Amino acid sequence: MKNNLKQIRFVLQGFMMRLLYGRNGFDNLARLCYGLSMILLVVNIFASSVIIYFTWIGLFAYSMFRTFSKNITKRYAENKKYLEMTNGIRKRAGLVKLQWRDRKTSRYYICKSCHQQIRVPKGKGRIEIRCPKCSERFIKRT
């Protein structure tokens, strides 16, 4: 039984590879549209709204259009513009992710002059922190 499932997975994986050959594939903008459409699908199950339904269908269709599009240069330019627009949000989310991962051992601060993020050990009291990029000094509690 386990071997049959592996064979089925291998056949499906080969089918998907042949299907997506020469196509755009799942880029960041397609993933966003797909994720939002799945969230709207769940919301629509409970809310049962025509507006949410058509928004869900539109986002899902746009995500599939982007995935199977053969005009890769145009889709690449759209995805690049999306990434430029969301750069600040993604940087902040990355910093929050790092802070959560190292919450027991470290504190993160942002330099006021050059916006470099600085990690310092936690539990050292009030210390003077020197930015490695611009040598700005400031005092913070860790």
Secondary structure, DSSP 4 states (H G I P E B T S, - for coil): -HHHHHHHHHHHHHHHHHHTTTS----HHHHHHHHHHHHHHHHHHHH--HHHHHHHHHHHHHHHHHHH-S-HHHHHHHHHHHHHHTHHHHHHHHHHHHHHHTTTTEEEEE-TTT--EEEEETT--EEEEE-TTT--EEEEE-
